[in-house]
Amino acid sequence: MENQKLTERSSSSARRSLKRKLEEDLQDDRKVSPSLSSEDGHQDLEREVRTQVEILESSFSSSESDRASSKRAIHVLSEFAKNEEIVNVIVDCGAVPALVQHLQAPPHVSEGEGSHMPYEHEVEKGSAFTLGLLAIKKTQVSFSKGICQPEHQQLIVDAGALPHLVNLLKRHRDAKNSRAVNGVIRRAADAVTNLAHENSSIKTRVRVEGGIPPLVELLEFVDSKVQRAAAGSLRTLAFKNDENKNQIVECSALPTLMLMLRSEDTAIHYEAVGVIGNLVHSSPNIKKEVLLAGALQPVIGLLSSSCSESQREAALLLGQFAATDSDCKIHIVQRGAVPPLIEMLQSPDAQLREMSAFALGRLAQDTHNQAGIAHCGGIIPLLKLLDSKNGSLQHNAAFALYGLADNEDNVADLIKVGGVQKLQDGEFIVKPTRDCVAKTLKRLEEKIHGRILGHLLYLMRIGEKVIQRRVALALAHLCAPDDQKIIFIDNSGLELLLELFDSTNLKHKRDGSAALCKLANKASSLSQVDAAPPSPVPQVYLGEQYVNNSTLSDVTFLVEGKRFYAHRICLLASSDAFRAMFDGGYRERDAKDIEIPNIRWDVFELMMRYIYTGSVDVNLDVAQDLLRAADQYLLEGLKRLCEYAIAQDISVESVSLMFELSEAFNAFTLRNACILFILEKFDQLSVMPWYSHLIQRVLPETRSYFVRALTRAIQADMRV
């Protein structure tokens, strides 16, 4: 991530440099670039460019007329070069060698003591500026990835531009300070910047040609524009080039850069913080030297700069400093960095928010800083950044929150502002962010005990309703199973969740449903829907061979006009209903044939098979009728088997009817399965027109289910 941001910063610097130069030069007289929209226009342009190149090639002398011609020709070419569509034409017409030649002054033929070179410095300045414009023309090298690279950098360097540009950087040594001298030096530094931009070999060539010492020297130049240009060039040369970094430091650039950081000129401190950022990147030894040179406080001061670019660079640099060691993290916070960083989190500038989140994320990895960041109001703006569609910004915010969650004093603060719901509901763009969020939730879960749990229970009792609900929702997802009863039964957390579940607000309903579902899954390792049917009640069974067997039969049932042979001893042992039938005062007691008017033959046969064997395969086609029969004859084991079979077939369309069925036949297992299904399938069910009515019907049973489940879970745990 750091490499990516630094690459973006280097590119941004080059673009900003070009923009600055163009804006300044557009104040000069401008020539309108010809159109390339037609073949004739292209030919006219070529002729014009070739004419100017020929003038340059024939006018390399110190005569006033030649120097004037050279200046005009270079001006025309520079105006053309401001249009990227024309740059290739300029290069193809051979302008580069001619412009490189004019980076140096021609042999001076003196006409008397005290005579000066006509247009001294101006021709060289125009050549450097034009070559700089040609250097930044980019060509696309990968269409699929959108990668562009400068097209003409190497051509310009191969034409011998660098030695001449380095000499131009030294012009102030042999000439009086003047606007012309300042201008040629600044254009030379800008050209070096554009030639070296994103080109590692040219960066090295600049060092080899001796370009770094004069650039460092120019950091102390009296003209602020020259200082900025020199710093911008050093910034580019330092990026991902260790040898250049070391030479810049060896040339004693750091003391001057420290002074530039404190400059009231925003352009100067922006360039200075950029140079330092590139120097310390992936260079721990230089980072230490920069800190020893006193960079920390002025960089923190830049967080309050009126220049958003300086703020962004300062935040990124502080993030890099914070990676050094724990002491540095603490010092950054002690020196007042946190309040402006938190203020930057709320900036309309997305890059500013991203870099401040990056810095806070690094600082939040230290225990001593975590509570301070939260105390200064960092939690809410960081949570808001999770909604960003910028993947890097989202990840930086998530990483900072991960750090804050490590401090026990922050847990309640995160929960009471809705942090857990934000982390759970967020749509995170990249997998590393999703992993980071999952680790944050796990970290919070591990801390919900002892005094933290006590604090949360206190908030759930006396806090505002919105806070009570947030706490209840968070605890449903994060608490340990052993703590569920004290939270949701003893401290009424269940009622808060049921209020949400019964709310007219769809978001509240969804949150309540998800929390209750999580709570149910924690209360039991298996939900009732998935639980296996019960084992047969231990008793003696006559066996399969006696089902509808007349042998030793002492009672006959008439079902749909057909006889079904049975044995009283088996029926008496199976249920209270048969015991009442045969031992009580009913007429069936002494009857030989007993009519069964309301049960089909296939259903009755399955019921009797269960009575004789203790097991039966329940088919969905007969499950509901068999459930009715099992309820009528008080066969609890068979009822459970039927409920289990029916529960496997619950759907969005059938759940309402299944719940009615469970109510009609006191089918507790099926009722619980319906409740869990309703909680789990919120999104599918909530769009149904009858959903609200269904919730009203199931709410009392939902309450009873959780009271039984949570109490039973604790009792089972105590027995273990």
N, C-alpha and C positions, 0 to 999 in steps of 0.2 A: 504494500500500500504506500509506504514512504517513497519507494523508488518511483512509483507511478505519479505521486503528487509532485515530486521534485522535477520529473520530466515535464509535467504540465507547466510547472513554474518557469522552467527554462524556456519553453516554447512561448509562454505568455510574455516573458521578458523581451524576447526577440520581436514579437509582434508589437509590443508596446513601443520598443525602440523605433521600429519602422514607422509606426503611426505618428510618433513625436516628430520624426524628421520630416515626414510628409506635411504635417500640419505647419511646421515652421517654414518650409520651403514654398508652400502654396501661397505664402504672403508675397513672394517674389512675382515678377512678371511671368505669366504662364502662356504657353503655346498650346492650342487645342490639338489633341492627337487626332490624326486622320482616321477615318473609318476603315475597318477591314471587312466590311460587309459585302464588298464586291471585288472581282478580280482586278478591275482597274484601280480601285483604292489600294489594294495590296501592292500592285506594281508601283504606284505613285509613292507609297511609303518606302519601299525598297530603294527607289532612286534617291529619295530624300536622305535616308540613312547612309547610303553609300557616299553621297555627296559630303556629308558631315565627316564620315570616316576618312575620306580622301583629304579633306581639309586638315584633319588632325595629323595624318601621316606626312603631310607636306609642310607643316607649320611648326615643327619642333625646333624652334630657335628663340633667341632672346630678343629679337626685334619687336618693337611695339606692335607693328601691324600683325605679325604672326601670333604674338601672344593674344591680341584682341580676337583674331580669327579663331584661335584654339578655344578661348573662353566661350565665344558664341556657339561654336559647334558642340562643345560639351554641354552647354545649357540646353540646346535643342535635344540632344540625346537623353539628357536626364529627364526632360519633360516626357519624352516618349517612354522612357523606362518606368514611369509611374503607372503605365498601363500594362498589366501583366500579359495581355494578349500580344503586345508588340515586342516583349523582351526577346523572344526567340529570333525575331527578324533582326534585331540589333546585333545579337550574338552571331547569327549566320552571316551577317555582312562584314564581319571582321572587326567589330568595334573594340573587343576586349584588348588585343595587343596594343592598339592605338591609345586606348585609355590608360593602360598600364604604363606606357612610355611617358605619358604626361603626369604621372605621379611624382616625377622628379623634375627639378628645374633644368632647363637646357643650359649648355655652356654659356656663360655670361661674357659678352664682349663689351668691355668697359669703354665708354665714350668720354670719360673724364672722372676726376676724383669725386667721390660722393654720389655717383650715379647709382640708380637702383634698377632692379629687374622690373620691367613693366608688369603690371598686374601680379605683383609678387604674392605668392601663396594662393591666389584665387583660382588659377588654372588647376593647381594640384588639389585644391579643395573640391572643385567640381568633378574632377576625375574620381576621387575617392568616394564622393557621394554617389555618383552614377554606378560605379562598380559595386557599391553596397546594395543598390537597388537591384542590379542584375543578379547578385548573389542569393537574394532571398526568393527568387522565382522558383516555385516548386513544381515538380512533376509527380504524377500518381504512379507508384510502383506496385501497388496491390489494390485493384479495384474492389475485390471482395472484402478486404479488411479496411479499406479507406486510408491506406498509408501513403503519405506523400513525402518526398525528400527534395531538398534543394537541388536544382538541376545543373547550375553553372559554377558552383563553388570551386570544384577541382580545376576546371578550365582556367579560371581567373588566377588561382594559385600557381598552376603550371606555367602560366604566362609570366610569372616572376613578380606578382604584386606584393607579396609579403615583405620582402626586404625594403622596398620603397615605402610601404605603409609604416613599418617600424621606424624608418628614418624620419618620416613626417611626425611621428609621436615625439620626436626629440627637437623639433624646430624651435621650441621656446628657449632652448639653451643658447642658440646663436642669434636670436632676434629679439627685438624689444617686444614687450607685451603689447599686443594690439588686437583689435577685433579680427583682423585678417589671420593673424597667427592662431588665435583661439579657434577660429572657424576651421582651419585646415587640420588642426590637431583633433578637434572633435569629430570631423568627418572621417579621419583616419581610424580613430577608435571605433566609431560606428561600423566602418567597413570590416574591421577585424572581427567585431561581434557577429556580423552577418555571414562572414566567410566561415567562421568556426562553429556556427550554430548547428548542433546535432551532428558534428563531423569530428570524430575522435582523432583522425590522422592530421587534420588541419590544426586542431588544438595543439597537438604535439609540435607541428611545424612552427607555429607561432612562438612556442618556447625555444625551440632550436634557433630560430632567427633572432632571439634576444628581445622578444616583444614584451615579456612580463615586467622586467625592471622599470622601463619607462612608464608603463601603465600604472604601476604602484606609485611611482614618483608623482604622476599626474593627479593622484587622489588629493594632494595638497595644493593643487593649482588654484590660483585666485578666482578664476572664472568658474562659477558653479555648474554651467553647462558642460564644461570640460570634465569636471569632477564626476558628473553623472555618467558621461560617456565612458570614461575610464573604468568606473565601477561596473557599468553594464558589461563591458568587455571582459573584465576579470571574472565577473559572475559566470559568463558563458565558458570561459577557459577553465574554470575550476570544476565545472560540472562533470562528474564521473571521470576525472583525470587526476590520479594521485600525484604524479610528478609535478603537474602544474600547481596543485594545491600546496605541495611542499615548498615550491619555489616562491609562491606568493607570500607564504608565511615567513620564509627565510629572508625575503626582501623587506621585512618589517612593516607589512601592510596593516597588521592588527591594531596598533595604537591609533593610526589614522581612521581606520574603520570604526573604532569605538567612538571617536569624536563625531564622525559622520552620523552615527546612530542617534546622537543627541541634537542633530541639526533641526532647526525649525522648518527648514525647506523640506517639504514632504517628498519631493523627487529624490533628494539626496539620501534621506534616511531609508527610503524604499530600496534604492539600489544597494545601499550598504548592508541592510539586513538580508538582501538576496545573496550578496557575495558570501556573507558569513554562513548562511544556510547551506550553500553549495560546498563551502570549505569543510563543514563539520559532518556532512552526510557520509556515513560509512567510514568515518575517520575518527576513531575514539581519541587518538593522541592529539589531533588538532582541536577536537572538541574541548579537551582539558585545557589546552593553551588559550582558547577563546574565552573560556570561563575565568581562567586566571587573569586574563587581560581586562576583565571587568565588564563582560557583555551582558550579564544577567539583568541588572537593573534597567539599563537603557532599553533592552528588548522588551521587558515588562512594561516600560513606559510607552512603547509603541502600540500596545494594545488599546491605548486611548487616543491614538493618532486620528487626525481628521481624514487621513488617507486610508481607505478600506484595504487597498493592496498592501500597505505597510502592516496594517493590523493582521491581515491573513498570513503574511510572511512571518510576523512575530509569533503568532500562535503556532505555526508549524515548527518554527525554530525552538520554541519552548517545549513542544512535544519531543523534539530530538534531544534537547538538554535533559528532559525528564527520564530518558532511557539510559542515562549515564549511570546513576546510582540512586539509592533511596535518599541520601542526604540532599542531593540536588532537587529531588521532587519536593522535599520538605521546604527547602530554601525558596523555591519558586512560589509556593503557597504563602510562606511567611512574608514575602516581599510584596504581596498584594495582587497576585495574578488572577486569583479566582473570580472576584466580582466582575472585572471587565470581560473575562472569558465567558462568564454566564450571560452577561449582557449581549455579547456577540452571538450567542446561541439564538437570540431572537431577532437577529438582523434580517432584512429582506434579501441580503446577498447570500446566495446558497453556498458559495465557496467560503465565505466568512464563517457561516454556521458549521460547515464541514471541518474547517481547520480548528475552530475552537473546541468542537467535540473531540477531535483527535487529541488535542493537548490535554483536555480534561480526562480523557480516557487513560492517557499515560500517567497523569497525576493521581488518578483514582486507584492505581495499583499499589499505592502506599496506604497502610492502615491509618496513619495519622491524618492523612488528607481527606479520607472518605467522608467522615462526619462533617468536616468543614465545608466541603463542596455541597453536601446536602443542606447544611445549615444556611448557606448563602443563597439557597433557592435553586440549586441546579437540577433537582429531580424532575420537576414539571416540564421545563423546556426540553430536557433530554427525551422525556417520554413523547413529547409532541413531534420530535424529529423522527420517531419511528414511523410516522405516517408519510414520510418523504418518499418520492418516487426515484430519488437519487440513491443508488445502491451503496456508494462509498459513504455518503452522509448518514444513511440509515445504519450502516455497520459501525461507524465511529460512535454514534449515539448508543447503540446496543453494547459496545465494548465498555463505554464509560459506565453504563448502568450495571454491567457485570461487576465492575470494580466496586461501585457503591454498595451493591448487595452483600459484599463481604463483611460489612461492618454491622454488628448487631443493632447499633443505635439507629441505623437507617431502615431497618426492616419494616417497622410500623409506619414510618413516613412513606415508604414506597407503597405499602398496602392501602393506607387511608386516602391516598390521592388517586387510587385506581390503577396503580402500576401493574399489578398482576393481571388484571383484565386486558390492559394494553399489550402486555407481552404475549398473552394467550391469543388475542384476536388479531394481532398484526399480520399483514401480508408482507413477508420479507423476501426481498428480491433474490439474494444469493444464498447459497447453502452455508457458507461460513457465518453469516448473520443468523440464520435459523439455528445453527449449532450453538452459537453464543447465547441466544435467547433461551434455548433449552437448558444450558448450563446455569444461567442466571436463575431460572425457576427452580432448578435442582438445589442451587445454593440457598435460596430462600426457604425451600422445603426443609432443608437440614437444620435451619435455625429456629423453626417453629416449636419451641419447647421452653420450659423454665420461665424466666422473667419476661421473655419476649411474648410467649403465649399469654402470660398474665396481663401484660400491657394490652394485647389485642382483645382479650376478653373484657377488659375495662372499657376500651373504646366501643366494643359491641354493646355494652350495657348503657353507657352514658353519652356516647357521641351523637352527633346529628344523624338523622335517619339515613342520609346518603352514605355516611361513613360506616354506620352499623352494617349496612348492606354490603359495602365493599369488603369489609372485614369478614363477614359471613361467607361471601363468595370465595374469597382467597383461601380461607381456612378449609372450605369444602375440598379444594384442590390440593392443598399443601399439608394439612395436618396429618399426624400419625393416626392409624386406626384406633390405638389405645386412648386417644384424646377425644374421639368423636362424641362420646356420650356427654362428657363434661361441657363440650362446646355447644352441641346442638340440642341436647335435652335439658341439661342443668342450667345453661345460660341462654336458652331460647333461640339459638342460632337457626334451628329448623324452621321456626315461625317466620324468620326474616327471609329464608329461601322460599318458603311457600307463598309469602306475600309477593315476591318477585314472579313466581310461577303463575300466580293468579292476576298479575298486573295487566292492564290494558295496553301497556307499552310493549311493543314487540321485542325490543332489545332486552328489556327487563325479563320478559318471559324466556327468551333464549338463554340468558345468563343463568336464571334460576333453574331451568331445565338441565343445563349442562352441569351445574353444581350438584344438583340432586342425583343426577346419574353417576357422577364421580363418587359421591358419598355412598351410594348404594353398592358400587363396585368395591369400594374399600371395606364396607361392612361385611362383605362376604367374598371369599376368593372366587366363587362362581355365582353368577346371577341365577335366579330361579328359572329363567328360560333355558339355561344350558345345563342345569343340574340334572343328574341322572335320576330316573324314577326309583322309588324306594325298594329295598329288598323285601321279599315276602315276610309277613309276620311269622315268627317261629310257631309252628303248629303241625299236627299230623294231617296229611292229605291222603285221601283214598287213592288218588292217582288217575291218570288219563283213561285207563281201561274201564273205569266205572262211570264215566260221563255218558248219560242217557243209556244206561245199561239196566235191563230189567232184573238182572241177578241181584238178589237180596234187596231189591227196591221195595220201599215201604210207603212211598208217596209218589203221586203222579201229577204233573202239571199239564194243563191244557193250554197250549199256545197256538194261536191261529188255527184252532181245530185239530191240532196234532198233539199226541201224548209225548211228554218228556219225563223219563223215569229218573227218580232221585232217591236219596237216602237221608232220612231225618237226622241221623247222627252227624253227618257231614254238614248239613245246613245249620244245625244248632250250634256247631263250633265256629261257624263262619261269621255270624253277625247278630247283633241284638234284635234286628228286625225279624229274623227267622225264629229266634228264641221266643220273642213275644208271640209270633204266629202259632207256634206249636206248644208252648208252655202256658200261654195266657188264656184268656177266656174267649178267644175268637173262634168263629165257626170252623176255620181251617184246621183247628186242633185235631179234630177227629175225622176230617174229611179224607177220603181216599183220593179223590181227584180235585185238584185246586185250579180254578180257572185264572189265567193271567191275561187280563183284557187289554192292557195298554203297552205291551212290549212285543216287538217283532220276534219271530222265531230266531233269526240269526243273531240278534242282540242277546236274547235270553240264553242261547247256547254258549255264547262267549262268556257271559256272566257266570254260568254254571261251570264252565271249563276253568275259570279262575278259582271258583270255590273249591273245585276238586284238585287243582294242581298248584295253586298259589302264583301262577303266571299266565300271561296270555299276550299275544301280539295284537296290539290295538291298531286297527286300520282307520285312517282318517274318515273313510266313508261312514263308519258306524260310531266314531269316537263320541260325538255329541249325544247320540241316543244311548250309548253305553254309559256315558257319564250320568245321564238322567236315571238310568236303572240302578247304577251303583249308589247314587244318592238316595234313591227310594229305599233300597235295601241295606243302607248304612255300611257299604263295603268301602272303607276308607282307602285301603290299598289299591283297589281297582279304580277308585276315583282319581288317585294320584297318577296312575298309569294313563288314564284318559286325559287328564289335565296336561300331562307332559306331551302327549301326542298332539293335542290341539294347539298347545303353545308353540310348537314348531312351525305352525302354519299361520301364525298371526301376521297380518299385513296391514298396510295403511288403510285399505278399504274395509278390512274386517275387524279391526281392533275394537271399535265401538260395540259391535255385536258380541264379540268375545267377552268384553267386560260385562255386558248384560248377562251373558250365559254364566259367568263366574258368580254374579250376584244371585242369580236364580237358584243355583245349586250349591251355594256356599263353597265354591271351589277356590280356596285360598291360594293355592299354588298358581292357578290360572289367573286369578286376580292380580297377584304380584307380578306375574309375567307381563300382563297387560300394562301395568303401571310402569315397569321398566322399559317396555317397548315405547310407550308414549314419551318417556323422558329421552330415550336414545334417538328417536326419529322426529325430533322437533321440527326440523326444516321441512320435511315432507308433510307432516301433519298440520303445521300452522297455516298452510294455505287452504286447508279444507274449510268450507263454510260452517261446518258443524263443530269445529275445533273448540271454540270457546265453551260451547255447551258441554262438550266431553270433559273439559278440564273441571268445570263446576261439579260434574258427577263424580269424578275420580278424586277430587281434592281431599275429602274426608278420609277415604281409604288410603290415599298417599300418606297422609299424616300418620295414620295408624300403622301403616307398613313400616315407616322409618322409626317410629317409637319402638316397635317390636324388634326390628332388625338391629338397631343400635344398642338396645338393652340386652338383647340376646347375645350379640357379639362380645360385649363386656363380660357377661356371665360365663360364656364359653371360655373366654380368656382366663377368667379367675379360676375356673375348674382345672384348666391346664396347669 
